[in-house]
Amino acid sequence: MSEPALRLSILGLGTVASGVVRILTGPDSPVSRRAGRTFDIRHVAVRDASKSRDVEIPADRITTDWNAAVSDPEVDVVLELMGGTTTAREAVLAAIAAGKHVVTANKALLAEHGDEVFAVAREAGVCVAYEAAVAGGIPIIATMGCSMTGNRVVSIEAILNGTSNFILTGMLGEQRQYEDVLAEAQDLGYAEADPAMDVDGTDAAQKLILLTQLALGKKVELNEFPRQGIDTLELADMLYAEELGYRVKLLGVTRVVGDQLEMHVEPTLLRLERAIAQTDGALNIVELHGDAVGPLVLSGAGAGQMPTASAVVADLVEVAIGRAQHTFPQLNLWQDDSGLSVMPADQIQRRYFLRFNVEDKPRVIADVADILGRNEISLASIIQHEAPEVEDAENGGTPIVPLVIMTHRTTEGRIRAAESALAELSTVRAPHIRMPVAD
């Protein structure tokens, strides 16, 4: 190999970074052959240098000073694998200022500060590669940034969070409650000790922002579209959906509607026969629709050490052979030239699954249907199974039963207005569940 070794600084040595080191230093690794050069890990910046690791790094390469790791004039590329948006932002900007190319898996950093990071990188003449930031080992960034360039992407539907998908799969497949499957996901390493960003939809929403920016050139903020997690769902909701011919998935959607973008991340009912509905466990899937190519589906491991590490290394090879340096400036990311605006949430149109807990009294269904009707919401079906009654001890032992309604197509605004009125009914008890239906 005539090219000199590519010299690296790695920031962080957690799960993904350890996987990257394992790939780069493995005895049978094909990476150097494919890159046409070897890789020299000069620095690994960590918080605690005394902590035991599951990969071997020479002691003189370990440092607690990330600034020294990024400012070393002999380093070519900085791999930011520490996570977070504070120190990570500072380190990435410092690396760019020092003339280093950057490879990152940090979707939160790019979703929040991508405009700044990409602008300063273009000005400095370096590249930022981020394949691992979205969908783990699925090569979705390369596909959209290169293979789909002959298309205008008109829609994205995706499962982008492996933790939530693992939990939903376990709840339905094993007839278990949310809390039990979440605990298993934490034991297996799919979920963090604090799983909030996974189960409340934030992680998936950040990834959808990145895909939308790349596909359509539209910068969208996290608070501009509806976001709901899976942490309020019960097994009963999934069983009702199955009975109706659907499966519940945490679905991220971006869709071009005229000159607007419909965007949302929510638990959604999908027809059982669809590939996205059958994507189980910790897998991710992205369904794209291009105006030229039509539908395109990519599926695979969306999380985990080695799938994510493989995406980091793929970016590193792109930098090593020089391709990333050519493609990055042309992508012109975070320049909002799409001409699209984000559709207000209350204008989004779809069908809905609604579940209420109601008092088992005459006229309750009629009262609920009347409020929905007054808000111009047409009912497709109503399910009220004969089931064991749960008595409301605070209200004289009144029996409480579930009521499930499927609506015809309506707007989010009408649904929200109806929910406000339904909350005033003394016979309807909180909480209730509302999920969109993707037909």
N, C-alpha and C positions, 0 to 999 in steps of 0.2 A: 504494500500500500504506500503510494508515493505521497499522499496528503499527510500533513502533520496531524497528530492526535488533537481531537477537539477537547478543550479543557473546560471542566464544569465546576460550578459551585451549586450545591444542593441545599436549599433552605428548608429545614425540617427533616426528621427521620422517623416519621410515623408509619402507618400501614402502607400507604401508597409509595412513599419514598423508599421504604425498605424493599418493596417489590421492584422498583426501578433499579436499585443497586443490584438486586438478585439477577435481573435480566442482563444488565450490562457486564456483570462480572462472572456470569455462569460459564463453565468450561465449554459448553456446546452452543453458546449463544451465536446466532447468525448475524447479529446486529452490525458488528464491525465490517463484515464482508458486504452487507447490503449498503452500508454508508460509505464504503470505500476508505474508511479511516478508523482508527481506534478512539476510545474515549478515556480521558484521564480525569478522574474525580479528584480535584485539588482541595476542595473544602466541603465539609458537611456541617452546617450551622444548626445547633440544637439548643434547647433551653438548659438541659442538665447533661453535662458531659460524662457524669459518672453512671448514668442509667445504663442497665444492660440492654443489649440490642439483639435481634435475631438475625442480623447480618454483620459480617466482619468488615470493619473500617479501621485502617491504621490510626493509632491514637493521635499521630501528628496531623491528621487530616480533620479531626473533630475540633470544632470551635464553638464558643458561645457568643461570638461576636459576628452577627450576620453582616454588619457593615464592612468588616474586613474581608468577608467572603465575597461580597459583590464588588468591592473596589479594587481587588487584586488585578493589576494590569495584565497579568498573564492568563486571566480567565476569559473564555469566549462566550459562554452561555450560562445563564442563571436559571435553575429550576426552582420555581417558587411552589413549594408543596407544604407550607406551614398552615395554610387556611386563615380564615378571618379576614377582616377588611381594614384593620388599622395598621398594625405592624407590616402586614403583607403589602398594603398599598405603599407605605414608606419604602419598603425594600425593593419593590418592583420599580418605582420611580427612580430610586438611587441606582439600580442596575442599568436602567435605560440611560440615565445621565452619564454613567461610566462607559457607555458604548457597548453594553452587552445585549445580546439577544435574550429573550425571556421565553421560557416554556412554563405554563401554569395549568393547574387543574382547578383553579379557584373561581367557581361560577358566581359566588356572592360578590367577590371583588369586581368582576367584570360587569355584572348586572348593575352594581352601584356606581362604579368609577370607570367603566369601560371607555366612555368618551374621553376622559382625561388621559388614561393609559395609552390608548391608541393614537391620540393626537401627538403626545410627546414622543412616542416611538417613531411615528412617521417623520417628525421633525428631526429626530436624532439619527435617522437612517438605519434603524434596527427593526427587527420583527418581534411580534408577540404571537406565540402559537398556543392554542387552548383546546385541542381536540378532547382532552380528558375532562374538561369542565362540564360537558353535557353527555349524558347517556353512557358513561363508562367506556367499555370497550367497543361500542358501536361507532363506526367511522362516519358519524353524521355531519361533522363540521367539514371534513374533506369532501363528502358527497355534495353538500349544499354549496360549498365554496368553489368547487371545481366541476364535478360531473353534472350538476344541475344548472350551470351557467347559461345554457341555451334555453332555459325555461323561466317563465314568471311563475313562482310558487303561488298558488291561489288558496291553498289550505294546508294546515298542519294539524294532525290529531296524534297525541302521543301519551304514552305512559312513561314518565320521566323520573319516577322515584321508586327505587327497588324496595325500600323499607315498607312503604305503604302497600305496594303490590303484594309483598310477602304476607303482610298482615291480613289483607282482604282475602287472599287465596286460602290462608289457614283458617280464617273464620268460617268460610263457606264449606271448604273441603272437609274440615274436621269438626264442624258444628261447634265451634268454640267462640267464646266472647272476646271482644276487642282486647281487654286488659290481659287475658291469658296469652294471646298470640303476640302481643307487644313484648311481654316479658321474655318469651322464647326468642323473638327477634333480637332483643338486647343480649341474651345469653350467647347467641350465634354470631354476634358482631355485626348484624345488619343494621341495628339501631343503636344510637348513642345512649349514654346514661340519661341525657336530656334529649329526647327525640322530637322536641317541639317543631323544629323547622321541617322535619320529614312529614310528620302526621298532620300539621296544620296547613300544608300546601305551599309553604314558602319556598322550599327547595325546588319543587317542580316549577313554580312560577318564575324563579330566577332563571332556570334553564330555558323555559319557554321564551323569556325576554331575549336571551341570546340567540335562539333559533330565529325568532321574528326579526331581529336586527339584521342577521346574516341573510335571511331569505328575502326580506322586503325593504331593507334600508330604513326601517322605522324604529326610532328610539322610543321605548315605552317604559314608564315608571311602574314600580310594583303596586302603587296605590291607584292605578288607572283602570284596573279591570277586576272583576269578581274573583275572589280566592277563598276557597273553603277546604278544610281538611277532612280526614276520615275519623277524627277522634270523637265525633258525636254519633257515629253509626252503631247500630246494634245488629246482631245476627239476624233478628227478625226481618230487618229491612232487606238483607241479602236474600233471604228465603222467599220473601214476597216477590222480589225482582225475578228470581229464578222461576217461580211459578208463572210469571207473566211472559217468560221467554227472554229474559235479559240477565246480564251479569253486571255487577257494580265494579267500576274501576275509577281510580283517581286520574281523570283525563284532563290534559292540557290541550286547548284548542286555540288556534289562530286561523281566521277565515276572512278572506277579502269579500266584502259585501258592498258593491258600488265603489264609492271613494272612502269607505270606512273599514276599520279592522274590528271584527268581532273577536274578543279574547276573553278566556276564562279558564280557571283551573278549579275543578270541583269533582266530587264523587258523582259519577254519571252512569245511567243505565245504557248498556250497549247490547245489541241483539246477539244472542248466543253464537250464531254462525260466523260472526266476524272474527278475523284473526286477532284483532286487538282485544276482543273479549276473552279469547282463549290464551292470552299471554299471562302465565302464572308465575308464582314464586317471586324471586328477586329480579326477574327479567324486565327489560325495558323494550319498548317498541315505538317506532316513529313512522307514521303514515303520512307521506307527502303527496300532494297532487300538483303536478306541473301542467301548464297550459299546452305544452308540446308532448311530453312523455306520458302524461296521464298519472295514474296512481303508482306509487313506489313505496315499498314497505321494507324497513330495516329493523331487525330484532336481534337481541343478544343480551349479554350480561351488562347490566347498567350500573353495577356497583361491585365492590369487592377489590381486594388488593391487586391481583394479577391482571384482571381485565382493565382496570383503570391505569395500572402501571404500563400496560402494553400501549395504551393510547398516548401516554407521556413519551414513551420511547419512540413511537411512530413520529411524533412531532420533532423529537430530537434528531432523528434520521433526516427529516425534511430540512432541518437547519444545517446538518452536517454536509448534505449534498448541494445545498444552496438554493433549493426550490422554494423554501419558505420566504427567503429574502426577496424573491421575484414576485411571488403571489401576494404577499402581505400588503404592499403599497397599493396594489390594484383593487383590493377588496374595499378599501375606503370606508371601513366600518365606523359606525357612530356618526355618520353624516346623514342627517334626517332629510333626505331628498325624495321621499316616497310619494308625497302628495296625499298621504292617507292620514285620517284622524281616527282616534280610538272611539268606537261606538259607545255611547253612554249605556251603562248597565241596564237601565230600565227599558231600553229599546231592543234588547236581545230577544229574539223569538225562538222558542222551542216548546216541546211538550214537557210536562213535569210529572214526577212521582211525588205524592204527598202522603205522609203518614201522621195521623193525629191519635192522641189518646183521649177518648171521650167518655162521658158518663153514659151508662147504658140506660137511657131514658127515651120515651117517645119524642119524636120530632127533632132529635139531635141531627140526624142525617139531613133532614129537610132544612134545618137552620144553616148547616154548613153549605149545602148545595145552593141555598138562597144567596148567601154572601158571595160565593164564587160566581154565581150567575149575575149578580148585580155588578160585578167587576168584569163582565163579558168573558168569563172563563167557562168553556164548554167541557163537560165531563165525558171521558171515553169509557171509564169503568169504575166501579166501586166494589171493594172487597171488605166484608166484615165477617170473618170466620167465627164460628162458634168456638170459643176458646175458654180456658180457665179464667175466671174473673178475678181481677186484682182489685181489692176494695180500698177505697180512699178513706183511711181511718180518720182524717181530719174533717171529713164532711159526712159524718154519720154513717160510714160504711157503704157509701155509694159505689156500686160496681163500675170499674174503669175497663174499657175494651179498646183495642186498636181499630182504626178506620183508615183504609188505604184507598187513595183516589189516583187514577191516571187521568190527566187532562188532555184535551186536544191542544193544538198549537196556540200559544198565547205569548204575551210579552212578560219579561221580568218585572216591569213596572206594575202590571195588573196583578201579578202574583204577590208582590210585596204589599200592595194596597189591600188585597184580600186578607193577607196574613195579619195586618194591623187590625182589621175588623174582627177576624176570628179570635184574636187574642182577647177581645172584649166579651166573648161568650163565656159564661160561667161553666158551661158544660164541656168546654175544651180545655184540656190541661197541658201545660208546658212540660217538657219541650216537645216540639214536633219536628219532623224531618221533611226537607224538601230537596229533591235531586232532579236535575235536568235529564231528559231522555234524548239520546243521540240516535235518531232513526236513519 
